[in-house]
Amino acid sequence: MIDRALREHAIAWQGRAVAAIVVEVIAARGSVPRAAGTRMIVSAYESVGTIGGGHLELKAITVARAMLERGDRSPREQHFALGPSLGQCCGGAVTLAFAPLHVASASSWQLPVVPVRTQR
């Protein structure tokens, strides 16, 4: 799920032309730390947001920073089995998408709808 602070941070990075990669959970199966649609953004020196922490997030940051270092602007997907390949206790699997921030324009990210309570 996208929160307003992550979206605003991504828009600010776009405005300053910060080279960054958007990491998004696009598929989740079994026990996983975050659901599909969860995003984080990664620059060479900073990451904002979380896709669940642990070894998965460390691997995602490593992949994103390697893309930035190589100047690789090609979107890609990578599948991770959390237990067998990463040693995480949640035994599910996720597929992550990696795309440059300019491709995944943050201003188009949908924010969660917050129900409005009415007083009676």
C-alpha atoms as an extended CHARMM CRD file, in Angstrom:
* protein
*
       120  EXT
         1         1  MET       CA              0.0000000000        0.0000000000        0.0000000000  PROA      1               0.0000000000
         2         2  ILE       CA              1.2030000000        3.4840000000       -0.8030000000  PROA      2               0.0000000000
         3         3  ASP       CA              1.2010000000        6.0670000000        1.9050000000  PROA      3               0.0000000000
         4         4  ARG       CA              1.0410000000        9.7850000000        1.3250000000  PROA      4               0.0000000000
         5         5  ALA       CA              4.5490000000       10.4380000000        2.7400000000  PROA      5               0.0000000000
         6         6  LEU       CA              6.1940000000        7.9700000000        0.3280000000  PROA      6               0.0000000000
         7         7  ARG       CA              4.3310000000        9.4740000000       -2.6240000000  PROA      7               0.0000000000
         8         8  GLU       CA              5.2910000000       13.0240000000       -1.6240000000  PROA      8               0.0000000000
         9         9  HSD       CA              8.9260000000       11.9970000000       -1.1430000000  PROA      9               0.0000000000
        10        10  ALA       CA              8.9810000000       10.3900000000       -4.5990000000  PROA      10              0.0000000000
        11        11  ILE       CA              7.4520000000       13.5090000000       -6.1830000000  PROA      11              0.0000000000
        12        12  ALA       CA             10.0910000000       15.6590000000       -4.4480000000  PROA      12              0.0000000000
        13        13  TRP       CA             12.8620000000       13.3960000000       -5.7810000000  PROA      13              0.0000000000
        14        14  GLN       CA             11.3880000000       13.6820000000       -9.2800000000  PROA      14              0.0000000000
        15        15  GLY       CA             11.3610000000       17.4590000000       -8.9460000000  PROA      15              0.0000000000
        16        16  ARG       CA             15.0470000000       17.4650000000       -7.9760000000  PROA      16              0.0000000000
        17        17  ALA       CA             15.9210000000       14.9120000000      -10.6870000000  PROA      17              0.0000000000
        18        18  VAL       CA             17.2340000000       12.3970000000       -8.1410000000  PROA      18              0.0000000000
        19        19  ALA       CA             18.0990000000        9.1420000000       -9.8920000000  PROA      19              0.0000000000
        20        20  ALA       CA             16.0420000000        6.4880000000       -8.1370000000  PROA      20              0.0000000000
        21        21  ILE       CA             14.4680000000        3.0840000000       -8.5890000000  PROA      21              0.0000000000
        22        22  VAL       CA             10.9200000000        2.2300000000       -7.5390000000  PROA      22              0.0000000000
        23        23  VAL       CA             10.6960000000       -1.2400000000       -6.0100000000  PROA      23              0.0000000000
        24        24  GLU       CA              7.1420000000       -2.6150000000       -5.9690000000  PROA      24              0.0000000000
        25        25  VAL       CA              5.7050000000       -5.8920000000       -4.7280000000  PROA      25              0.0000000000
        26        26  ILE       CA              3.7080000000       -7.0100000000       -7.7690000000  PROA      26              0.0000000000
        27        27  ALA       CA              2.8460000000      -10.5390000000       -6.6390000000  PROA      27              0.0000000000
        28        28  ALA       CA              2.7180000000      -12.1480000000       -3.2150000000  PROA      28              0.0000000000
        29        29  ARG       CA              2.0290000000      -15.7850000000       -2.4090000000  PROA      29              0.0000000000
        30        30  GLY       CA              1.8200000000      -17.4110000000        1.0110000000  PROA      30              0.0000000000
        31        31  SER       CA              3.1910000000      -15.8050000000        4.1500000000  PROA      31              0.0000000000
        32        32  VAL       CA              4.8970000000      -12.5570000000        3.0860000000  PROA      32              0.0000000000
        33        33  PRO       CA              5.7260000000       -9.3200000000        4.9140000000  PROA      33              0.0000000000
        34        34  ARG       CA              3.8160000000       -6.9670000000        2.5530000000  PROA      34              0.0000000000
        35        35  ALA       CA              1.0190000000       -7.2510000000       -0.0020000000  PROA      35              0.0000000000
        36        36  ALA       CA              1.0980000000       -6.5600000000       -3.7190000000  PROA      36              0.0000000000
        37        37  GLY       CA              1.1080000000       -2.8340000000       -4.4160000000  PROA      37              0.0000000000
        38        38  THR       CA              3.5800000000       -1.9910000000       -1.6400000000  PROA      38              0.0000000000
        39        39  ARG       CA              6.4050000000        0.2550000000       -2.8400000000  PROA      39              0.0000000000
        40        40  MET       CA              9.6900000000        1.7670000000       -1.7510000000  PROA      40              0.0000000000
        41        41  ILE       CA             12.0730000000        4.1030000000       -3.5510000000  PROA      41              0.0000000000
        42        42  VAL       CA             15.8380000000        3.7050000000       -3.5950000000  PROA      42              0.0000000000
        43        43  SER       CA             18.5220000000        6.2160000000       -4.5570000000  PROA      43              0.0000000000
        44        44  ALA       CA             22.2850000000        5.7350000000       -4.4200000000  PROA      44              0.0000000000
        45        45  TYR       CA             22.3820000000        6.9450000000       -0.8100000000  PROA      45              0.0000000000
        46        46  GLU       CA             18.8750000000        6.6510000000        0.6180000000  PROA      46              0.0000000000
        47        47  SER       CA             15.8320000000        4.4100000000        0.6430000000  PROA      47              0.0000000000
        48        48  VAL       CA             12.3430000000        5.5000000000        1.6150000000  PROA      48              0.0000000000
        49        49  GLY       CA              9.4330000000        3.2270000000        2.4440000000  PROA      49              0.0000000000
        50        50  THR       CA              9.5570000000       -0.5050000000        3.0320000000  PROA      50              0.0000000000
        51        51  ILE       CA              8.6100000000       -3.7010000000        1.2490000000  PROA      51              0.0000000000
        52        52  GLY       CA              8.8630000000       -5.6420000000        4.4850000000  PROA      52              0.0000000000
        53        53  GLY       CA             12.3880000000       -5.3820000000        5.8100000000  PROA      53              0.0000000000
        54        54  GLY       CA             14.8300000000       -8.1980000000        6.3920000000  PROA      54              0.0000000000
        55        55  HSD       CA             16.8950000000       -9.9560000000        3.7790000000  PROA      55              0.0000000000
        56        56  LEU       CA             14.2750000000       -9.3470000000        1.0580000000  PROA      56              0.0000000000
        57        57  GLU       CA             14.5290000000       -5.5890000000        1.4520000000  PROA      57              0.0000000000
        58        58  LEU       CA             18.3340000000       -5.7300000000        1.5950000000  PROA      58              0.0000000000
        59        59  LYS       CA             18.3890000000       -7.7140000000       -1.6780000000  PROA      59              0.0000000000
        60        60  ALA       CA             15.9330000000       -5.2720000000       -3.2860000000  PROA      60              0.0000000000
        61        61  ILE       CA             18.0690000000       -2.2900000000       -2.3000000000  PROA      61              0.0000000000
        62        62  THR       CA             21.1740000000       -4.0520000000       -3.6500000000  PROA      62              0.0000000000
        63        63  VAL       CA             19.4700000000       -4.7720000000       -6.9970000000  PROA      63              0.0000000000
        64        64  ALA       CA             18.1490000000       -1.1900000000       -7.2480000000  PROA      64              0.0000000000
        65        65  ARG       CA             21.5240000000        0.3810000000       -6.4660000000  PROA      65              0.0000000000
        66        66  ALA       CA             23.2890000000       -1.9020000000       -8.9480000000  PROA      66              0.0000000000
        67        67  MET       CA             20.8350000000       -0.7130000000      -11.6110000000  PROA      67              0.0000000000
        68        68  LEU       CA             21.6030000000        2.9120000000      -10.7130000000  PROA      68              0.0000000000
        69        69  GLU       CA             25.3470000000        2.3130000000      -10.7490000000  PROA      69              0.0000000000
        70        70  ARG       CA             25.1940000000        0.7150000000      -14.2110000000  PROA      70              0.0000000000
        71        71  GLY       CA             22.8310000000        3.3950000000      -15.5180000000  PROA      71              0.0000000000
        72        72  ASP       CA             20.3590000000        0.5930000000      -16.2700000000  PROA      72              0.0000000000
        73        73  ARG       CA             16.9450000000        2.1360000000      -16.9630000000  PROA      73              0.0000000000
        74        74  SER       CA             15.2200000000       -1.0500000000      -18.1440000000  PROA      74              0.0000000000
        75        75  PRO       CA             12.3090000000       -2.0890000000      -15.9180000000  PROA      75              0.0000000000
        76        76  ARG       CA             12.6170000000       -5.6550000000      -14.6750000000  PROA      76              0.0000000000
        77        77  GLU       CA             10.9990000000       -8.1960000000      -12.3920000000  PROA      77              0.0000000000
        78        78  GLN       CA             12.6130000000      -10.6290000000       -9.9810000000  PROA      78              0.0000000000
        79        79  HSD       CA             11.0470000000      -13.4770000000       -8.0150000000  PROA      79              0.0000000000
        80        80  PHE       CA             12.1390000000      -14.3080000000       -4.4520000000  PROA      80              0.0000000000
        81        81  ALA       CA             11.2600000000      -17.3980000000       -2.4150000000  PROA      81              0.0000000000
        82        82  LEU       CA             11.5550000000      -15.9680000000        1.0850000000  PROA      82              0.0000000000
        83        83  GLY       CA             12.3650000000      -19.1100000000        3.0510000000  PROA      83              0.0000000000
        84        84  PRO       CA             14.5810000000      -21.1850000000        0.7400000000  PROA      84              0.0000000000
        85        85  SER       CA             16.5570000000      -18.4280000000       -0.9680000000  PROA      85              0.0000000000
        86        86  LEU       CA             16.6030000000      -15.6830000000        1.6730000000  PROA      86              0.0000000000
        87        87  GLY       CA             16.3290000000      -17.5410000000        4.9630000000  PROA      87              0.0000000000
        88        88  GLN       CA             13.3310000000      -15.4950000000        6.1260000000  PROA      88              0.0000000000
        89        89  CYS       CA             10.8720000000      -17.1170000000        8.5010000000  PROA      89              0.0000000000
        90        90  CYS       CA              7.8330000000      -16.2490000000        6.3930000000  PROA      90              0.0000000000
        91        91  GLY       CA              7.7750000000      -19.0390000000        3.8420000000  PROA      91              0.0000000000
        92        92  GLY       CA              5.9730000000      -17.2880000000        1.0060000000  PROA      92              0.0000000000
        93        93  ALA       CA              7.2380000000      -15.8320000000       -2.2360000000  PROA      93              0.0000000000
        94        94  VAL       CA              7.1400000000      -12.3930000000       -3.8260000000  PROA      94              0.0000000000
        95        95  THR       CA              7.8040000000      -10.9290000000       -7.2210000000  PROA      95              0.0000000000
        96        96  LEU       CA              9.3010000000       -7.4570000000       -7.2040000000  PROA      96              0.0000000000
        97        97  ALA       CA              9.2890000000       -4.9400000000      -10.0400000000  PROA      97              0.0000000000
        98        98  PHE       CA             12.2050000000       -2.5260000000      -10.3910000000  PROA      98              0.0000000000
        99        99  ALA       CA             11.7020000000        0.5950000000      -12.5090000000  PROA      99              0.0000000000
       100       100  PRO       CA             13.2850000000        4.0350000000      -12.7210000000  PROA      100             0.0000000000
       101       101  LEU       CA             11.3020000000        6.6530000000      -10.8180000000  PROA      101             0.0000000000
       102       102  HSD       CA             10.6180000000        8.6870000000      -13.9600000000  PROA      102             0.0000000000
       103       103  VAL       CA              8.9240000000        5.6790000000      -15.5740000000  PROA      103             0.0000000000
       104       104  ALA       CA              6.7030000000        5.0140000000      -12.5690000000  PROA      104             0.0000000000
       105       105  SER       CA              5.5020000000        8.5820000000      -12.1050000000  PROA      105             0.0000000000
       106       106  ALA       CA              4.7100000000        8.9910000000       -8.4200000000  PROA      106             0.0000000000
       107       107  SER       CA              1.9480000000       11.4820000000       -9.0640000000  PROA      107             0.0000000000
       108       108  SER       CA             -0.1450000000        8.6730000000      -10.5870000000  PROA      108             0.0000000000
       109       109  TRP       CA              0.1950000000        6.3750000000       -7.5570000000  PROA      109             0.0000000000
       110       110  GLN       CA             -3.1730000000        5.7170000000       -6.0040000000  PROA      110             0.0000000000
       111       111  LEU       CA             -3.4820000000        6.5100000000       -2.3190000000  PROA      111             0.0000000000
       112       112  PRO       CA             -5.6940000000        4.4080000000       -0.0390000000  PROA      112             0.0000000000
       113       113  VAL       CA             -9.2040000000        5.7160000000        0.4470000000  PROA      113             0.0000000000
       114       114  VAL       CA             -9.8370000000        6.6580000000        4.0580000000  PROA      114             0.0000000000
       115       115  PRO       CA            -13.4880000000        6.2910000000        5.0480000000  PROA      115             0.0000000000
       116       116  VAL       CA            -15.0830000000        9.4330000000        6.3970000000  PROA      116             0.0000000000
       117       117  ARG       CA            -16.9410000000        9.0310000000        9.6930000000  PROA      117             0.0000000000
       118       118  THR       CA            -20.1070000000       10.9400000000       10.1650000000  PROA      118             0.0000000000
       119       119  GLN       CA            -21.4840000000       12.0790000000       13.5110000000  PROA      119             0.0000000000
       120       120  ARG       CA            -25.0530000000       11.2350000000       14.4230000000  PROA      120             0.0000000000
